[in-house]
């Protein structure tokens, strides 16, 4: 494996902002929202001041009784202070457990029970979603904003004596995140400083050649995802200015991009899809972008073409990282303007040399191919240590030699490129790749905002489509666009906001299938 190439301590969340401020004291954090824990700081904050806030929050948590090794859950309204709280928790040697604000109250309570976390950081709005049953757990509730008779406000703990950062082994748990929950209740993934460092290395290698000190990186990803912390490390330790966004509305985003002219934009695939229309914006908000960076899912070729066409840079790239919460980035692919026109959206790329290994294993004894996809497996030092409270479940996905079953099916070309065709649980027998068909539909129908093909109650493939606001599906155009595609049921049109989404804006396909079944039976 690759441990000998990784630093002794890995990514240390406890001192991440402190080290960033020491290296680049003139660097700046730009936000599109106020911090719940410190709204007085505004939206343009020197990194040194952010570092001081993290140390201040750590002292308050210590005063509240949190201690090294304990788990501290964070379930609050969406804001960058989720990230700052995670670093503050790590600073006292405790382990932050980050729960998406999109999770339902019952799911949060189940995960809290599984983790046996003695502390919960939340706010009045999110606390109201949990009901008073949260106080039946052996947990102390700390509020970032608002009031509750049975909770302690973090503001009431201000002014406590600062404590030094607690040093813990780089192989001890340092962060707990959860999986997307697309196939059921999310699993709690346990990261260490060393596994985070293994994820940082390939991403830093891919991004930093495009940037000079002082240029701006836009970060618009889930604040509870491990990807955010590796992106932060790149920006903080190398002196790149950060614009961190919570609001992905296209008009809002375009205004910010026009003002700050970012060189790199890191976002979810669905965010990039929603921003395609920026290509026609007269303010040219994407004109200075050198690199669009997308993780989490394969990107649709139409989105790549439109965004690359909007930048005035001579040789911009669209970088795609294929990976998973449990393993980190596994393969990488870069699109250029020239290749975007003919790009196969199912080709997700090649492994990182010396960092990740990928193989495709047969499902039925026959060699994996485009018509007979196999199981995609990855080996990396970025793999999490376990699922908290579900180690047996975790070990079932690990093959001899440390290979991790991704839950996806595909094949590998003679040149070594990995093609992702479907999630295992989304396979529709006899249909072929639902993802490839979705790519084709995006390329042929300009008004599509989303299309998801799921198995209907009878096993037939059902396309669920969302269109640009105010548009209705032209059935004649649909028939023309699908004439050479596998047979499908008539399309079902839904508003994009009515589709069930994960924290990383992926559509929950199984839940969508259940919703369709309930609608048809009702």
Residue, then its C-alpha position, 0 to 999 in steps of 0.5 A: x500500500x501507500x502509507x510510507x508516502x503519507x505524512x506522519x500526522x496526516x490532515x490535522x483538523x485541530x490546527x488546520x486554520x491555525x497553520x493556514x493563518x501562520x503560513x498565509x496571514x493575509x489570506x481571506x475567507x469570503x462567505x455568502x452568509x453570516x455565521x450563526x456562531x459569530x454573525x458579528x464577523x461579517x462575510x469577509x474574514x481574515x483567516x487569522x480571525x477564523x483561526x481565533x474563532x475556532x480556538x474560542x469555540x474549542x474553549x467553550x466546548x471544553x467548558x461545557x464538559x466535552x473531553x478527548x475521545x468523546x463524540x460530539x454530534x453537530x446537527x444544525x442549519x446549513x452554514x460554514x460554522x458546521x465546519x468550524x465547529x468540527x475543527x473546534x471539536x477536534x481541537x479538544x481531542x473529541x470526535x466531530x460527528x457531522x449530520x446533514x441538516x437535510x436528515x429527518x429528525x427520526x434518522x438523526x435520533x437513530x444515528x445519535x443512539x448508534x453513536x452514543x454521543x454525549x453532546x449535540x450541537x444544534x440550533x433552536x430550529x433544528x432542535x424543534x425537528x427532533x422533539x423532546x425525545x432527544x433529551x431522553x438520550x444521555x446527551x447535553x444539548x448546546x445551541x449555536x442560536x436560539x433558546x431552549x429551557x433544557x439546552x445551553x447556549x454556546x454564547x453563554x460559554x464565551x470568554x473562557x480560558x483558551x486551551x492548547x490543541x490536544x494531539x491525538x494519534x493520526x490513526x485514531x478517529x478524527x471525524x465521523x461523516x455519514x453516507x448519502x442514504x440513497x439505499x436506506x438509513x445512512x451509515x456512519x463513516x469513521x475517518x482518521x487524520x491519515x485517511x484524510x491525508x490520503x484523500x488530500x494528496x491526489x486532489x491537491x495534485x489535481x488542483x494546485x497546478x491551476x492556481x497561483x497564490x491569491x486566486x480564488x477557489x469557490x467551494x459549494x459542497x455539503x458542509x458535512x462531507x469529508x470532501x470539504x475538509x480536503x478542499x479546505x486544506x488545499x486552500x488554507x495551506x497553499x494560500x488560495x482565497x476561498x469563497x464558500x457558498x451555502x446558497x446555490x441559486x443560479x442568480x445568487x451564484x452568478x452575481x458572486x462569480x461575476x464579482x470575485x472571478x474564481x479560477x477554480x469552482x468545486x461543486x456537486x454535479x447537480x449544482x453544475x447542471x443548475x448553473x449551465x445557464x450562466x454560459x449565456x449570462x452577459x456578466x460572464x461570471x465564468x470567464x476566468x475559470x481555469x478548472x471546474x472540479x466535480x466529485x461525488x458522481x459522473x457528470x453529464x457531457x452536456x453540462x461539461x460542454x456548456x460550462x467549458x464554453x463559458x470561460x475565456x481561458x485558453x485551455x480550461x479543464x473540467x476535472x471529474x473525480x469518481x469516488x465514494x464517502x467510504x473510499x475517497x477519490x478513486x479515479x480522475x478524468x479531465x475534459x477539454x473543450x475539444x474532447x467535450x463534444x464527443x465525450x462518453x459520460x460513462x467513462x469516469x477515468x483512470x486511477x491515481x498512479x501510486x495512490x489508488x487501485x481499481x479493478x472490475x470483478x465478474x458478477x457471473x463468471x463471464x468477463x466484465x464488458x459493456x454488455x456484462x458489467x462487473x462489480x467495481x472495487x477500489x483499494x486506497x489508504x483513504x478508506x475509512x476505518x469502519x462504519x460506527x456501530x456496524x463493523x460487520x456490515x463494513x467488513x462485508x464490503x472488503x475483499x481479501x487484499x483490502x479491495x472495497x466494493x463500491x456498489x457500482x457496476x461497470x467495465x474497464x477498457x483495454x486502455x484501463x479507463x473505468x466505465x461506470x454503468x449503474x449502481x448495483x441496486x438500480x440495475x433494470x434487467x434487460x434495459x442496459x445502462x440507465x445512466x447512459x440513457x440519461x446522458x443521451x437524453x440530456x444531450x438531446x433535450x435542452x430543457x431538461x434539468x434532471x432525468x432519472x430512470x427508475x424501475x416502476x412497479x411492474x419492473x418497466x423503466x420509468x423516466x422521471x423528468x424535471x424541466x426548466x421552470x415554466x416548461x412542459x414536456x413536448x411529447x413529440x420531441x420526447x418520442x424523437x429523442x427516445x426512438x433509438x433508446x431502450x423501451x421505457x414507460x411514458x415520462x413522468x414530469x416532476x418539479x426538481x425541488x419535489x425529487x428526494x435528494x441527499x445532502x450532496x444533491x443526488x436523487x434518492x432513486x430507491x425512494x423515488x421508485x417508492x414514491x412512484x409506486x405509492x402514487x400509482x397505487x393511490 
